[in-house]
Amino acid sequence: MLAVIFLCAVFWQTFQNAINKPLPLEQNVLIEIEKGDSLSRIAEKLGLALNISSGWLKLAALLQHDVRKLKAGEYEITNGMTATDILLRIASGKTKQYAITFPEGWAFNSIFELIQNTPTIKHSLSKDDIVPLILQLGAQVQNPEGLFFPDTYFFEKNTTDAALLKIAYHRMQSVLKKEWQNRAENLPFVDPYQTLILASIVEKETAVADERPLIAGVFIRRLQAGMLLQTDPTVIYGMGNNYKGNITAADLKQPTPYNTYIIKGLPPTPIAMPGKQAIHAALHPEAGDTLYFVARGDGTHVFSSSLPAHNMAVNTFQKKNK
């Protein structure tokens, strides 16, 4: 009897040491648990990857955790974790998180290409699927430009492209709704979508946060006065692949729906993904009488209230930067 007790004690101590001993890993290890994996299969995967007894792992799972709580996904095992820690991580569903960033001012085509080139995302969409997707999400337009909020999104491996775009779409709708509800008075927008259009132009015109309300103010006053917006980023967007880095005088005369040197009012869609600051600026433009601005060449702009003053600034800074 004593021998049995002794053996049981030795077994238990060995078991406890095995499952509670920190693992000396030289680098992090990724373990992927697939849907339908049995406890034996999970223990086998862990044992092979971590060089520990799959039997101890299986026993630990049976004794300490509800087997049904071992969730599918990709898990990152780090140096110093114990077998118990690993099982707890898998039971909690704390999968490895990846990140993807949609930068402010990027066009949808660039975002979609980024998604397609991210191997940890499950690719289920072609470009032909985008319009049906946004309509399914509730969009009232058939162009994806500007509908997805620029931000960093975290996801687990094999998250679908559709799922990520859905999150970014609803994030944009949430930000836009809140900003629209708190907008300034007497703006020339008939709906929030027009806000996105102007915000995307503001986003492309400057990366200087303090200038966004100033530039929004210029464009708002131009719209209210019936003036042409005359903004280069819309011309560039309308040129598509024909844009080679410079806009010529002929380009400014070329009719496209986005050539604001020819068309009055806003272009038909956003030209990029505007961030929250650009949206806020479009709905809270800086008051004043400026109607023109020109780049200094250092990222900032000179603002003018009259055409003669603007022409003087253009001559000064164009000559300076040539």
C-alpha positions, 0 to 999 in steps of 0.5 A, a space after each residue: 500500500 505504501 508503495 502505491 502511495 509512494 508511486 502515486 506521489 512520485 507520479 503526481 510530482 513529476 506531472 506537476 513539474 512537467 506542466 508548471 516548469 517554464 519552457 526555455 524557448 529561444 524564440 516564440 512559437 506559433 501553434 495553430 489549432 484548427 476547428 475539429 482538432 481533438 484533445 489528442 491532436 492538440 496535445 500532439 501539436 503542442 508536444 511536437 512544437 514545444 518538445 514536451 510530453 503530449 501525455 502530460 498535456 492531455 492529462 493537464 487539459 482533462 484535469 484542469 480545463 474543460 476540453 470544450 474550452 480549447 478554442 481554435 485559432 493561432 496562438 503564440 507561445 513565448 519563453 517562460 510560459 508553462 504548459 498550464 499557461 499554454 492551456 489557459 491561453 488556448 482555453 481563453 481564446 487569446 489568439 495571436 493578433 496581427 495588425 494592418 494599417 489603412 493610412 489616411 489619404 489612401 485611395 481604395 485601390 491601394 487599400 485593397 491591394 494592401 489587403 490582398 498582399 497580406 498573407 495572414 488575411 483570408 482572401 475571399 473578395 475580388 474587385 467585382 465583389 466590392 460593390 455588392 459588399 458595400 451595398 450589403 453593408 448599407 451604402 447608398 452609393 456604388 463606389 467604395 472610395 472614402 467609405 472605410 475609416 483609416 486606422 490600424 486594425 487588429 485581427 487573428 489569422 485567417 480573418 477574411 478581407 470582407 470581415 475587415 472591410 466591414 469593421 472599417 466601414 462601420 467605423 467610418 459610419 460611426 465617426 461620420 454620424 457623430 461628427 455630422 450630428 455636431 456640425 456647424 451651421 449653414 454648411 453647403 452639404 445635403 448629406 453626410 456623404 458630401 462631407 466625406 467628399 470634401 473631407 477627402 479633398 482636405 485630407 489630400 491637400 494638407 497633412 498639417 493638422 492646423 491647416 485643415 480647418 483653414 483649407 476647409 473654410 476656403 472650399 466651403 466659401 467657394 461652394 457657397 459663392 458658386 466658384 470652382 473648387 480648382 483643387 489639384 488632387 481631384 484632377 489627379 484622381 480623375 486622371 487615374 493611371 494617366 497621372 505621371 507625377 505632374 499636371 499640365 495645362 492640358 490636364 486642367 482642361 481635360 473633362 473628367 467628373 473629377 476635374 474641379 477646374 471645369 465642373 462646379 461643386 463637389 466631384 461625384 465621390 470622395 477621392 481618398 479615405 479621410 481621417 477624423 480630423 479632416 472630417 471634423 474640419 469639413 464640418 467645422 471650417 475656419 471662418 474668414 474671407 480667404 478664397 485661395 491658397 498656395 503651397 509654400 513648398 515646406 508642407 504649409 500654405 499661404 492663404 489669400 482673400 483676393 486674386 491679386 494677393 493670391 497671384 503674388 503668392 503664387 509667383 513668389 513661391 512658384 519661382 522660389 521652388 523652381 
